[in-house]
Amino acid sequence: MGPNHKLALCLGRFRFAGGERTEGGHTGKGEMERRPSTDPGRSRFDASTSINDCCMYENSYHILLDTPRTISQPRFSAATLNCAIDPHLTTTMNLWAVNPVWQNFSSLYREAVTAREAKTGMERSHHLTASLYFGIAALEAFLNEKMRAHMNATHSEEEIFNKLRKGQILAKIKKWPTELLGKSLLLGPATLDLITNINDIRGDLTHPKTSGRDIYAKLETINPDAVVAAVSEYVVKYHEAAGTRYPYWIFGWNYLNPSPNVHEIYIINDQQFCFSLQAIGFPVPAAAHWEAEAWRDQYLKTFEGYEAIRDALAKLECCEPKFDRFPFKPILCRRWWTSEHHRTCGHVTGEALDFARNYGL
């Protein structure tokens, strides 16, 4: 049984039930409960409930699973607890500037979603154009990063700079994986053609040479979700060929850094990604080191694993739940650029701070 089937088997079988509700919202009494299965031949999780049932009920919830156990709060890694206690650890610099690949891919994802949801042709054209720019920029930043790491030990900075600067983007996309990995990428039959078409349209939009609106007619043939899919496939299959883990942000989700006044996103490690998936309700090992390592190797090193997680996340209508005990805990958010999610995932209220300060007293 492949990882895609196994994860789909588990991810579709979670049941969330609403906890206590008050006028002020979260009671702080949500808990995770696990109960023994009455049918030893049945799968671990209740198949009667859809994945969308994991949505939070007014920020108060509990999770019903099959193994006898009760915990009052989810486990968090030490890095998360530090950020949850001291938000100033992540607000002293522009964290958006630390990783050009992440920056450009996240911008691509945002623009693609916005283009899909656009109400007017002008809006769609604007965001679709931006998605092409960011998509190609993400691929070039990714390949430049890999080539720099490859050359760093044996070449001067000037040699590295000239290599990155003079290479044309399509030549990099087609030839550099073989130069870096000793083999080409096993991309889907239409993926490279789509990337080539995206780059051609991007170039024509940047440097208009024709009269009329023919280039905009070509732009309208592009599906923004296909741009995200093509760039994601390229990055994931590169990591698969290299035997390394792809980054969690390739799904388009990002961690919002909660604070009273700002709503920044920033990068966390893939261990914390497992804790977040677990908090959402997925059967993902996080605290158990060897089990978590095995899970990440199975799902974060393969394109099949990527497809399984991508499809499961796409069915969700909620983000990672917030816990009152840790108001500054970074939250994995599906729509991290919207003001609505800034309020629900990124905002820290005075009541939440008071609750955290007085917790256990």
Secondary structure, 3 states (H helix, E strand, C coil): CCHHHHHHHHHCCCEEEECCCECCECCCCCCEEECCCCCCCCCCCCCCCCHHHHCCECCEEEEEECCCEEECCCCCCHHHHHHHHCHHHHCCCCHHHCCHHHHHHHHHHHHHHHHHHCCCHHHHHHHHHHHHHHHHHHHHHHHHHHHHHHHCCCCCHHHHHHHHHHCCHHHHHHHHHHHHHCCCCCCCCCHHHHHHHHHHHHHHHHCCCCCCCHHHHHHCCCCHHHHHHHHHHHHHHHHHHHCCCCCHHHHCCEEEECECCCCEEECCCHHHHHHHHHHHCCCCCCCCHHHHHHHHHHHCCCHHHHHHHHHHHHCCCCCCCCCCCCCCCCEEECCCCCHHHHHHHHECCHHHHHHHHCCCC
